[in-house]
Amino acid sequence: METESEPYVRLASLRQLHQVMADMNTARSLADTLQTVAEGVVAALGYELACVNLVRPDGDLVVAAFAGNPAAEALITGRVGSRDSWERRLGMGEHWGDLVFIPHTEGWVLDDDDVPQWYTDGPAPRFEDEWHPADRLFAPMYAPGPQGSGACGELVGVLSVDRPRNGRRPGAWGREALQMYAFQAAIAISNARLRANMQRALVRLEREQQALRASEESFRQAFEYAPSGMAIAEMGGDQHGRILRTNDALCRLLGRPASAMRRYSFSDLVHPEDIGTLLRTSAEGGRAELRLGRRDGTYVWVSLRNSVVADAADGPRFLLTHVEDIEERKRRELQLAHRASHDSLTGLPNSAELRSRLSARLCQRASSPLTAAESVDAAYGHPAFDVVGPGFDFRQGAEPYDAYDHHVHTVAPDGDHDDGTKGLAVLFCDLDGFKSINDRFGHNAGDAVLIEVARRLSNGVRDGDTVARLGGDEFVILADGLGRADAQDLAVRLRNEIIQPIRAEGRAVRVGASFGIGWAHCGMTADEVLKSADERMYVEKRSRPKQHRRAG
């Protein structure tokens, strides 16, 4: 081997790995699998000693198998190390991918912990990468994570290896091989555990129901008593997607009896806005988050995952659908998004959300045409362009084009008279006399006034209009499709609502309101629109005597 080329050595190693992995997956019991894993390290990976530390149900790790030294095997097999000690080991040293190497210069601090360990004899290293007798190398074994997530699952156990035959610390190939072996060993151990559990279940099922085949009963148990929703649906043909069978968890989740569920397919139950998501979900291994309808007419957010199940070798195929309730997670996500965009006191959209909604209605036009290259970038949303305008198509003879051809431009009434133009009115509202309420009765009273003013403003506008709190005692209303007279009437109505007495801290108080009406139109920024309305509000406030700014 030493005189042969490296590629040939690696090919031979791969063949050995393939054989021991095949042995791992064909072992008859969990104990045989664990011993095969340990012996495979010695046989295929070039180490003289190997130990399998298996995670127990209580979380601690027990020495479940050993290979390479009968004396050490008799000494530590069956002994237990605490999970805390193992986590300490796996958190120190050098990390080679998933591997953990603790050199002898650091490992001495672990001599007194409760992890079972053995000591090997040998001379001190003569060169930097030579293996020291007190070096430690661990390969954690993680179960595979959820399909498609790319993440590792729970810890199954840890492989401990010692004394490389060549006397050196493993290089890149040796590390990769050990890491790959640990991953495959975790799968083999998980499968062996699953087989062991299934075998125990089969024994119980055969005693209870001799008429049923053990495999069918095992599937029925897993399906019926799964903690999350499960369904079987037809696959292919005219009845594709029709629900054939559901478990109790899914029936409870949707509030529908099993007999009623068989009249539907998932496309009948999904929220209309999520039908596209459902259709885009691949039948084989597809996953989606969408809303399903309950019997009471409400909808619940679920994670839906499909798997294909064949009834026999050449028989019909069915969709096994796993449905997990994610309503609470979605609710938290929506709450977080709402908190970020809404005022915590009044529940109204905040300043950032107001500017976002206003900016979405406005386009800004450059003062000069764009170049041909810039025009293409603008049309396809090039990130360098925050402001785009009319440009020219780069094709010879083409007509100038407008990057906002599909944008409905926002316009404003012209002049101070009502010319019939309908636009986006921006009403800037500032409360009069609010500071005195805070000074006289305290901030709790002031907060109660702000909350009530917010409610009155919201009730006084149309569905689709925006009422936002800009900050302090300033509010802004966005009302689309209004003429100048309409906007003035709206301001009067809202002012009349605000000046009515407000109960705050057990007493009736009153505030007034000054309104400034601005108009948004394309070519302006959101800040320019708000500044214009704010200036008009101050003009209106100064035009009225102080004693008339607040009624009562």
N, C-alpha and C positions, 0 to 999 in steps of 0.2 A: 504493500500500500504506500509506503513512504516514497518509493521511486516512481509511483504513478502520478499522472497529472492531476491537478486539483479538480477539474471538472469530473474526471472519472471517480475520484474519491467521493465527491458530493453525490453523484448518481448512485454509487453503492450505498451511501448513507440514506438516501431517499428510499432505496429499496428496503433497507432494514426498517426505516420508519414506517413504510407502508405495511410491512408484515406485522410489526408489533401493534400498529393501530387496528389492523384487521383482527388481531387476537383480542384486543381490548373490547371491541364491539361484538365479539362472538362468545365472550365468556358467559357461563351459564348462570352465574349468581353475582351479587354485589361483592361478596368477599373475593371471588375469583377475579372479578374486574379490577379490584384494588390491588391485588397481588400482581396481576398482569401489568398494571401501570408501573408499579415499582420495578419489576423485572425488566420491562421495556426500556427504562432509562439506562440500566446497566448494559443491556444487550445492544442497544442501537445508538446511544448518545455518547458513549465513551466515558462514563463515570463509573467508579468502583462501588459507590454506595448511593442508595436512594431510599427515601422515606416518604410515605404518603400520610399527611396529616389531614384528617377528614373532619369537616364541620359537623358537630352534633346538633340535635334539635335545640339544645339550650344555648348554642352559640360558641361554646368552647370547642377546641380541636383535639381529637384523639389520634394517636399513632395507630393507623389501621393496617398498614402494610410496610414491609421493610425488605430490602434486597441487597446482597453483596457481602454481608457479614453476619453469620449466625449468632455470634456472641452479642453483638449490638442489638440484633433483632430480639433476642431473649430478654435483653436488659430494658428496652424501652417500649416494645409493642404493648398496646393497651393503656399506656400512660396518657394523661390529659394535660394540655396546656391551656391557660385561660385566654379568652379572646382579647382581653386588654394587652396581654404580653405579646400576642401575635401581631396585633395592630401596631404596637410600638416597633416591633421588628420590621414590619413592612413599610413603616414610615421613615426609616432611617437608611443610612448607607447610600449606595449609588443605584440609580434606577436605569436599567437597561431595557427600555420599553416597559413591558409588564414585569420583568424580572427585577429582583432586589439583590444586590451584592453588598455584603457587609464585610469589609476587609478586616484583617486581624487587628489592625490599629484601632478600630472602633468597636469590634465585637466583644472586647473584654467586659464592657458594661452590661452585657447580657448573661454573664456567667451565673448570676444568682437569681435569674427569673425562674418561673415555674414551667417553662417550655422544656419538654424532654429533649435531650441532646446527647450526642456521643463525641468523643474526642479521638482523633487519629494521631498517630505518631509520625514523625518525619523530620528531616532537617529543615532549618530555616531557609527561606528563599535566597538564591544566589543572584537573581536578576529581577528586574521590575515586574514583569508579568508572570513570574513563577507562582504557582499555587502555594499558599501557606497553610499548614495543617489547621490553623484556627480561622481560616477564611470561611465564610458562610454564603451560600447561594440559594435563594428561594424563588420558586416559580408559582405564583398564585394561580389557582384554577377558578375561573369565573364561568358560571352558566351563561349561555347566550342570552342577550337582552331581547326585548320585543322585536318582532320581525320588522326590518326596515329602519330601526332606530339607530343602528350602528353602535349602540352602547352595550357595555357588559352588564350582565345580570348579577345575581347575588354570588357571594363567595362560596364555592363548593369545598375547597380545601387548599392545601399548600404542598407543593413538592419541594423537599429538601434534598439537595445533591451535594456530593463531596468527592474529593480526590479524582480529578480528571486524569485519565490514563497517561496523557502526554505531559502531565505535570505543570501545565500552564493554565492561566485563566482563559476561559473560552473567548474566541474571537467573534467577529460579526456572524459568521455562519453558525458557530456553535450556539450563540445566543438565540439566533432566529429559530434554529431547530428546537431548542428547549422550550422557547415560548410557544411555538406551533404545537409541540407535543403536549404542553400543559393545556392548551385550548381544546385539543382533541380529547385529552384525558377527562376534562370537565364534562364534555358532551357524553363520553362513554359512561362516566359515573352517574350523571343525571339520568341517562337512559336506563342504566342498571337499577337505580333507585325506583324509577318509574315502573320498570318491569316487576320489581319486587313488590311494590304496592299493588300493582294490577294482579299479580299472582295471589296475593292475600285476599284481594277483593273477589277474585274468581272462586276461591275456596268458599268464601261466605255465600256468594251468590248460588253456587251449585248446591249448597246445603238448603238454602231457602227456596229456590225455584229450579228444580231439576229439569223442567220442561224447556227452559230457555238456554240457548247457547251462551256460554260465559262471556264471549266477546260482545254480543248484542246487549247483554245486561250491563256490562261495564260501560258501554257507550250511553245506555239509557240513564244510568245513574249519574254519569258525568253531565249529561244534557239536562236532565230534569232538575237536578239539585245544584246546578251551577249558581253561584251568588249573583251573577249578572245575566242579562237577557240572552236567550239563545233561540234561534229559529232555523227551520229547514224550508227551503223554497225550491220550486222547480227551476231547472236550468235549460234554456233552449226551448224551441217550439212556440206555439201560440200562447201557452200559459206561462211563459218565462217570467220568473219573479213571483209567481203566486205562492202564498205562504201555505205550507202543508202541515207544519207542526211548530208549536211554540212551547217554551217552558214556563213555569209558574212565575219566575222572576220578570219575564217580559210582559206577561199578562198583567201583573201588578203594576209595573212601570207605566203602562199605557191605559190601565183601568178598563181593559177589555177582556171578556172571557175567551178561552181558547177556541170555542166553537165560532165566535164572531171573527176572530183573527183569521180563520181559514177562508173568509170571504174576501180578503184583501191581498194586495201585493204591497211592497214597501213604497212603490210609486203612488199608491192611493193614500198612504198615511203621511208622506213627507210634506213639509211646509212648501207652499207654491214657490217661494223664493229659493228653495234648496233643491228643486227638481233637477236643475242642471248639474249640481254637485253629485247627486245620486247617479245620474246618467253617465257622468264622467268617471265614476268609480269603476275600476276594473273588476270583472267578475271573479278573476282568479287572484286571490290575495289582496283585493281592493280594500281601501280604508278611506273613511270620510267622516267629517264632523258635520252634523246637520240636525234638523228639528223634526221630531215625529209627533203626530197628533194624538192626544189623549181622547178618551170617550167624552169628557166634559167640554171639549172644544179648545182646550189649551194645548200648548206645545211644550215638549221637553227636549233639551239639547242632549244628544247622544253621540258617542263614538261608534261607528258602524264598521265592522270588519268582516269580509267575506272569505271563505275558503271553499274549495271544490271537493266534494266527496263523491266517490264512485260507489255504486251499490254492489257491483261485482266487476270482474275483469272486463267484460264487454257490456255491462248493464248501464242503466241510466245514470246520469250525473246530477247531483244536487248541490245547491248552495247552502253551506252551513254558515249562518250569520251570527256573529257575536255583537251584542248591543250593550254598551256600557253607559250608564247614566253619568253625564258630565255637567249636569245643570248647575251644581254648586260652583264648579270651576268657572263656567261661563259667566255666572252671575258675578263672581269676584272680578273677572276680567272687565265686565261691563261697568262695575262699580268703580274700578280703578280708572277706566277711561273717562267715566262721568266726572270723577273728582278732579281729574286733570283739566277738564274743560268747563267746569261749572263752579260758581261761587258757593262756598261751603255754608254761608249763612242763609241766603235766599233761594238757593237751588237754581238760579238763573245762569245762563251762559256767562262765562267770565270774559275779561278783556281779550285774552288770546283767542278764544273761540269766536268772539264778535269780529275781530279782525280777519280771522280765517274765513268766516262766512261772507264778509263783505268783500274780501279780496277775490273770492271765488266768482263773484259777479262782475268783476272789472278786468278789462284788458288794457294794457298800456301800449301806446304806439310810439315807435321810434321817430325821430325828427327827419331821418333820411332813409332811403331805401336800403335794404340789406344787399350784400353781395350775393352772387349765385350760390356759393358754397354755404353762406350763412342762411340763405333761404331754405336750402335743403335741411340743414341742421334744425332750423326753427320748426319746419313742418313735421319733423320726426322727433321733436322733443329733446334736442341736444341739451345736456345739462348745463352748458355754459351760458345759455340764454335764459335770463329771468324776464327780460322785456323783449318782445318780438313785435315786428310790424310788417307793413307791406313790403314785398320784395319782388324779384323777377325770376321766373323760371330759367334754369340754365340751358334749356333746349332752345336752339336757334329758332327765332320766329314765334316763340310762345308768348302769350299775353302775360302781363304782370299778374301776380297772384297775391292774395291776401292770406296771411297765416291764420287769420281768424274768420275764414269764410264760413265756418260752421258754428261760430260763436254768436249768440244773440246779444247784440250790443245794448248796453244800458244807456238810456238817454234821460235827459232832465227837461222839465218845463223851461221855456225861455222867458226871461224877463220876470217882472213882478206880477204879471196878470196871468190868469188861467187861460192858456191857449189850447186846452184840450189834450195836451201831451200827458201821458201816463208814465211815471218813472218810479225809481226806487227812492222813497223818502227816508231820510235819516233824522229822527227826532232826538235831540239831545236834551235830557231832562235833569235839572238840578233842583234839589229840594230847598225851599226857603224856610228859615226858622229851625232847621234841624239841629244846629249846634247848640241852641239854647235848651233844647230838650235833653241833650246829652249832659249839658252843664248843670241843669236844674234837677233832673231825675235819675241820671246815671246812664251808663252804657247799656244796661239791660233794657231800659225803656227805649233807647235809641235803636237797639237791635230789633225790638218788637215793631217799631215804626217802619224800619227798612223792610222787614218781612211782609208787613201788611201792604206797603206801597208796591212791592214786587208782585204781590197777589193781585192787587187792583189793576196794575198795568197789564199783567198777563190776561186777566179776564176782559180787559177793554180792547184787545186787539183781535184780529182774525186768526184762524188756524193757518199756520204757515208763516206768519209774521214772527220776528225775533224780538224778544225783550231781554236785554243783557244788563248786568251791573258792571259799569266801567270801573268803579271803585268809590269808596266813601259813600256819599249820598248822590252819586251821579249814575243815571241810567240812560240807555240808548235803545231806541226802537227802530228796527228796520221793517218798513212796510212797502211792499212792492205793488206796482200797478195803481198808484195814486196820482191824481192831479193836484195842482197847488191848493185848490179849495178843499179837496178831500183831506190833504195833510193838515191844513189849518183846522178843519172841523175835528179831526182826530186829536189834535193837541188840546183843543178846548174841552172835549169830552174827557180826556185823561186827566186834565187839570181839575175838572169838576169832581172827578172821582177821588183824587188825592186829597182835596181840601176837606173832605168829610171827616168828622171826628174819628180818632183811632184810640182804641183801648190799649193802654200800655202801663204795666205795673199798677193795675187797679185804678187808673184815672184816665180821663178822656183828654187827649191832646190833639193838636192840629198842626199840620205843616202846609206850606204852599209849594208851588212848583213853577219854575220858569222853563219854557221850552224854546229851543232853537231848532228851526227846520232847515236842514241841508239836503242837497240832492247829489246822489252818486251818479257818475257817468264815466264811461270808459275813457282812459287817459289819465285818471286820477288814481292815487294810491289810497289805501284804506285810511292811513293817517291824515291825508289831506282832506278826505271826506269828513272825518270826525272833527278835525280842526275847524272846518268851515261851519259845521253845525254848532260846535262849541262857541265860536265867535258870535254867531247869530243869537245863541242863547243869552250871552252876556249883553248883547244889544237890547234884547227883549227885557232882561232883568233890570237894566239901568233905565229903561224907558218908563217903568212903572214906579210910582211913589213907594217908599219903603213900607208904609203902613198897609199898602194894598197887595203886597207880595204874599202875605199869608192870611188866610181867612180865619177868623175866630181866635 
